[in-house]
Amino acid sequence: MTKIYLVGVLLLLPLLTMAQGVKGTVNDEEGNSIPFATIYVKETTTGTTTNGLGEYEIQLPNGQYTIIFQGLGFQKTEVSVNINGNSVTHNITLKKQEYRIKEVRVYSGGEDPAYPIMRKAISLAPYYQRQTEQYKAEVYLKGSLLMKKIPKLVQKMMKAEVNDNEVVIEEGKTYTMESMNNIEFKAPDNYQHTVISSRSTFPGSNDEDVMGYIAYSFYEPHQDMAISPLAPNAFAHYKFVYEGFFYEGEVAVNKIKVVPKRKSQQTYSGYIYIVDNLWNIHSIDVTNNAFFGEITIKQVYAPVKERSWLPISHRFIVKASIFGVKADFRYAGSVKYSNIQLNTSLPVPNTLMQQYAAEEAAKKAAEQADKVEEPTRQQQKMEELLAKEELSNREMIKLSRLIEKESRKEEEKDQSLEIKNTYKITHRKDSTKRDSAYWQAIRPIPLTSDELRSFEVKDSIQLATMQTDTLKKAQKKRSAFSKASGGFLSGHSFYANDSSTRITYHGLIGLSQIDFNAVDGWNYQQKFTIRHEFDSLHKLRIDPMLQYAFARKKILWSTDASYTFAPLKHGRISVSGGQVSKDFNGQYGIDRTLNMFSSLFFKDHYMKLYQKDYAAINGSFDLIHGMRVHLAASYSWYQQLQNNTNWSVLEQDKRYADNIPDNELITPVHLGDQTDLFTSIEISYTPRMRYRIYKGQKLLYGSKYPTFKLNYQKGINGVFKSDSEYDILRASAAQKKEWGIFNAFNWQVEGGYFLSNKHMHFSRFQHFNTSEVPFNFKSFENAFMLLDDYRHSTNDWFAKAHVSYTTPYLLLKFLPGLSNRLWTENLYTSYLTQPQFKNYLEVGYSMNQIFLIGSAGIFAGFEDGSYARWGVRVGININN
């Protein structure tokens, strides 16, 4: 009987635990529920929220607790709760927050009182970003998706996808994902995320799928989503309006309205609440209007330990509407903190030291101050600026930079070049094998009826899937032939049984198969790609091509084979050969498809071609980390070509220009038939190149230093009857720095000198990235947009430089009709000098990212300080 009794107690224990705690609803004074109100339990440092219906439920062991209820726009309410083995119901009514207006000085220009507050908050953002050294947290994450509308066309597409991928998305249904997690954080950005339990009804997902922990911080100046109101450049994008303050205990909180200066997808609107005299975030409620819908972010902070204010609740609300599909997505996070440690190596500004109210915090802060060495000159400047009652914008930026530099000192000490994975997710064993009783006992945010229903129907969906699995396999077998035959038109990939070998056929029809030019006439080509993986780190690729030039009645071909090895050294070797028609400006020449259309419709044949029969070998590897060596050798026979057709769709009476590049240095020797034995060595070096090791491979992630290159090329005379005899030495340096939302600064300088040019083909001249055609498929960066393609190529010395700057807002984006676009504005400056064309300067302005891939710009060129030309360029470039 005793054993039976013990077993009964053990079976009932989860139910007893489930029933113990506090629950209820949170309403306003008019009886309306307050969704997503924040609830904070002081004794357990647990923060959670109500659900979309204003309901809450917190499981607590026996004891006395102080629970704080607060909502943005409502007064904070504290209640004491005694838990003694039962469930306590507390329905809470929150009063509207009453805001008071401070007595403020009126300054010249009538500046709003919000600006001095925001200047201090922006200046101290780097400090608060690194204030907490580490913590542990128990985090509950929940996401729900309501599909409000799916157009019939999209529904049909989804039904087709269902048969292949077992994904079902239905209009009017709610899908839910929830997980309980342990998070270990260590500054500056390391998260160890352990999934304790998880389940999901999201289409196409399984129970192991979880959403990452919300690490989104408005203290971070360079966000992926939009420009933070606390970014150093915030005043260029926002107006701030002071709307009063309220007290929470002894702390005053300022309410600041965030107003974008212009309609933009890269800004927020809403409210930020700043703690008076501490200048940290109390809470934030902002919305970003992205191209796919509206994103609302709500975060509430609390002093969870001494002076460490951390977010205790997170809400992401997305109202998406794109291509007729309408959906609501809600993401909530509930956090219970433990083992919080402050960053003791980070000096606390004296201004903040004086404001910490808690005696214990002040005592510890004083003890810490005694241990701190004599302040540096930089720290003294910080204190001088912080002590000022009002900061100018210039002083604010200076102070923010000083604090940023000071706070990064420890991070930069002995910083490894290897980038470790700062966010790691692991799953505990059996994390998906939890029943509804378990979830009811531990879930801090109650599910709505729709969310509960999504889990109830999950089992029936899985059963239906199992029953149709056999039928789907049969359907796939029957459709294999039709898929393969259809793939021959547009292309198809075939896999070996073990998937280690893949053969890709590029199709019978398409722009890549058909071409036209005045030399070859119409030509048609067929391509295959063969990939074989010996293992995940050693790969072979072969690209054979066969082409027929109808006007020349000539079969052309090429084969390229490459093998990658030594993944930590980026080892690669390739062998190639063939007989092809090549552009003299092979590296930068006009796109073949663009040349085809300009020839057929305007009789403008920009591309100048020669025949190249060749065999080549190339190899590259990292000599040491950051230093790469590239070796190349080839033997080629060059043959001069003439136009072989005058056909076009339009302009039948007009003749194509001769197939001779326009360059005053060209002689018959440079274009005539000849052989060329060529060798090259190039060494490139990037100091302190960051990298990440992923699956045995070294992936490069850039450096704050430029990349330097030294290149030597030689044409060897006499060996294997080679006619060539030339030497060229080149040196270059380049760097591209990107930050924030679409901000970038790019520069490149290069110079070269032909030590010898006795005998060389025109294709071996130094060519430049030019754009003779008004429409192109090039990026405008590192290019001369107004120069002809061959005219300024040289076999003497040269020097060139390119500088470009990209920003979301510069000139035209400030106009109302353009401010809400994702387009970027760009400035360009390019310089070129060589013996026959000295001191050419080109400047330009463009709008990029038009419909994500388009660019349009205007450029002007100057020769020796005098205006020479101008032009408009339009481009399509998916890499813009």
Disulfide bonds with the S-S distance in Angstrom:
none
